[in-house]
Amino acid sequence: MPGADDHPFAGIPLPPEPWRYTRRFTEALQVAALTHAAQGRKHTTIPYVSHLIGTCAIAFDYGANEDEAIAALLHDAIEDIRPVEAARAAVGRFGPEVLRIVESCTQADSAPKRPWRDRRERYVRHLGDADRSVLLVSASDKLNNARAIVADLRMIGEAVWDRFSAPREDTLWYYRALVTAFRGNPAHNPALVDELDRVVTEMERLAG
């Protein structure tokens, strides 16, 4: 049985409670970091957890509650982690609302996956019926990804498209379709979708 000095927070001067979030959130940070520990961002040496933390930060910036922030941290778990049953159970530990949001943000949870275009068309259609929480986490995810693409376009130019499994034109179509789908749902966060629109417009400009 580990002693008090073996606790991971031993020696850290924790602030007095109440906190702005509970220990569920700090546990979710750990789960996200560990379950994706071997994964990198597309064809880079950047740890994938940077995307999860970035998505969560955006969600917080646009008003996420704790369930939504945890879902943002875990939004790729069911799609990326195998076995999928264990991934779903890990997400479910954080409650039914977190699991519901993550399930709604998942494009594929089985192998083999449907064709790229089919999965994305289905996802875009699904956004038309999604609720505020799902739209918030999904748009935060897409904004973080779009910002990464824009940054890479500025750094390495057209070579960025080699990292994707779909042609350049399809990727550009997808991000513009996302903006349209988010705007078409009255439950969307206007400020968040406006920012996504600005970044996607810059992506289109850089892509020529």
C-alpha positions in Angstrom: 0.0 0.0 0.0 1.7 3.3 -1.1 2.2 5.8 1.7 1.2 9.5 1.6 4.6 10.5 0.2 4.0 8.2 -2.9 0.8 10.1 -3.9 1.4 11.8 -7.3 0.4 15.1 -5.8 2.7 14.8 -2.8 4.6 18.0 -2.2 2.6 20.0 -4.6 0.9 23.0 -3.0 -2.7 22.5 -4.1 -5.0 25.5 -3.8 -7.9 25.3 -1.3 -11.2 24.0 -2.6 -13.6 24.8 -4.2 -11.8 24.6 -7.5 -13.1 25.7 -10.9 -13.3 22.0 -11.8 -13.3 18.7 -9.8 -10.8 15.9 -9.7 -12.8 14.2 -12.5 -11.2 16.7 -14.8 -7.6 16.1 -13.6 -8.2 12.4 -13.9 -9.5 12.9 -17.5 -6.3 14.7 -18.3 -4.3 11.7 -17.1 -6.5 9.3 -19.0 -6.1 11.3 -22.2 -2.4 11.5 -21.8 -1.9 7.8 -21.1 -4.4 6.3 -23.6 -2.8 8.3 -26.5 0.7 8.2 -25.2 2.1 6.2 -28.2 0.3 8.3 -30.8 1.6 11.3 -32.7 -0.1 14.0 -34.9 -0.2 13.1 -38.6 3.3 12.3 -39.8 5.0 14.5 -37.2 6.8 13.9 -33.9 4.3 16.0 -32.0 2.5 14.0 -29.3 -1.1 13.6 -30.1 -2.1 14.8 -26.6 -1.3 18.3 -27.9 -4.5 18.1 -30.0 -6.6 16.9 -27.1 -5.4 19.6 -24.8 -5.8 22.2 -27.5 -9.4 21.1 -28.2 -10.2 21.2 -24.5 -8.6 24.7 -24.2 -10.8 26.0 -27.1 -13.9 24.4 -25.5 -13.2 26.1 -22.2 -12.6 29.4 -24.0 -16.1 29.2 -25.5 -17.9 28.3 -22.3 -17.6 24.5 -21.8 -18.8 23.0 -18.5 -16.8 20.2 -16.9 -18.6 17.4 -18.8 -18.0 19.2 -22.1 -14.3 19.8 -21.3 -13.7 16.2 -20.3 -15.5 15.1 -23.5 -13.1 17.4 -25.4 -10.1 15.6 -23.9 -11.5 12.2 -24.7 -13.3 13.0 -28.0 -11.0 10.7 -30.1 -10.7 7.8 -27.6 -13.5 5.6 -29.0 -12.3 6.2 -32.6 -8.5 5.7 -32.0 -8.0 3.4 -29.0 -8.3 -0.4 -29.3 -10.0 -2.5 -28.1 -12.9 -0.2 -28.6 -14.9 -1.8 -25.8 -12.2 -0.8 -23.3 -12.0 2.7 -24.8 -15.7 3.1 -24.4 -15.6 1.9 -20.9 -12.8 4.3 -20.0 -14.9 7.2 -21.4 -18.0 5.9 -19.6 -16.2 6.1 -16.2 -16.7 9.9 -16.5 -20.5 9.6 -16.7 -23.2 9.2 -19.2 -23.1 12.7 -20.5 -19.4 12.6 -21.3 -19.9 9.2 -23.1 -22.9 10.6 -25.0 -20.9 13.6 -26.3 -17.9 11.5 -27.2 -20.1 8.9 -29.0 -21.7 11.8 -31.0 -18.2 13.2 -32.0 -17.0 9.7 -33.2 -17.0 9.2 -36.9 -16.0 5.5 -36.8 -15.6 2.9 -34.1 -15.0 -0.3 -36.0 -12.7 -1.7 -38.7 -12.7 -1.6 -41.6 -13.8 2.0 -41.7 -16.3 3.2 -44.2 -14.7 5.2 -47.1 -13.3 8.6 -46.2 -15.9 10.7 -48.1 -18.8 8.6 -46.8 -17.8 9.0 -43.2 -17.4 12.7 -43.5 -20.7 13.3 -45.3 -22.5 11.3 -42.7 -20.8 13.3 -39.9 -21.7 16.6 -41.6 -25.3 15.5 -41.8 -25.3 14.4 -38.2 -24.3 17.9 -37.1 -27.7 19.2 -38.3 -29.4 17.4 -35.4 -26.7 17.7 -32.8 -27.2 19.6 -29.5 -25.2 22.5 -28.1 -22.7 20.3 -26.2 -21.9 18.1 -29.1 -21.5 21.1 -31.4 -19.2 22.8 -28.9 -16.9 19.9 -28.6 -17.0 19.1 -32.3 -16.3 22.7 -33.4 -13.5 23.0 -30.9 -11.9 19.8 -32.4 -12.3 21.1 -35.9 -10.9 24.5 -35.1 -7.8 23.0 -33.5 -7.2 20.9 -36.5 -7.9 23.7 -38.9 -5.4 26.0 -37.1 -2.8 23.2 -37.4 -3.3 22.9 -41.1 -3.0 26.6 -41.6 0.2 26.7 -39.5 1.6 23.8 -41.6 0.6 25.5 -44.9 2.6 28.5 -43.8 5.6 26.4 -42.8 5.8 23.7 -45.5 3.3 24.7 -48.1 1.6 22.2 -50.3 3.5 19.3 -48.8 1.0 19.4 -46.0 -1.6 17.6 -48.1 0.6 14.5 -48.3 -0.2 13.9 -44.7 -3.9 13.3 -45.5 -5.6 10.2 -46.8 -7.9 12.3 -49.0 -7.0 14.7 -51.8 -6.5 18.4 -51.1 -9.8 19.3 -52.7 -11.7 16.9 -50.4 -10.1 18.2 -47.3 -11.0 21.8 -48.3 -14.6 20.7 -49.1 -14.9 19.0 -45.7 -13.8 22.1 -43.6 -16.1 24.4 -45.6 -19.0 21.9 -45.2 -18.4 21.8 -41.5 -18.7 25.6 -41.2 -21.9 25.4 -43.2 -23.3 22.6 -41.1 -22.5 24.3 -37.8 -24.1 27.6 -38.9 -27.2 25.7 -40.0 -27.8 24.4 -36.5 -29.4 27.0 -34.2 -27.6 25.4 -31.2 -24.1 26.4 -32.5 -21.9 28.9 -30.7 -21.7 31.8 -33.1 -18.4 33.2 -31.8 -16.7 29.8 -32.1 -18.1 29.1 -35.6 -17.1 32.6 -36.7 -13.5 31.8 -35.6 -13.6 28.5 -37.4 -14.9 30.2 -40.6 -12.0 32.7 -40.4 -9.4 30.0 -40.1 -11.0 27.9 -42.9 -11.1 30.9 -45.1 -7.4 31.4 -44.5 -6.8 27.7 -45.2 -8.6 28.1 -48.6 -6.5 31.3 -49.4 -3.2 29.6 -48.6 -4.2 26.5 -50.6 -4.9 28.8 -53.6 
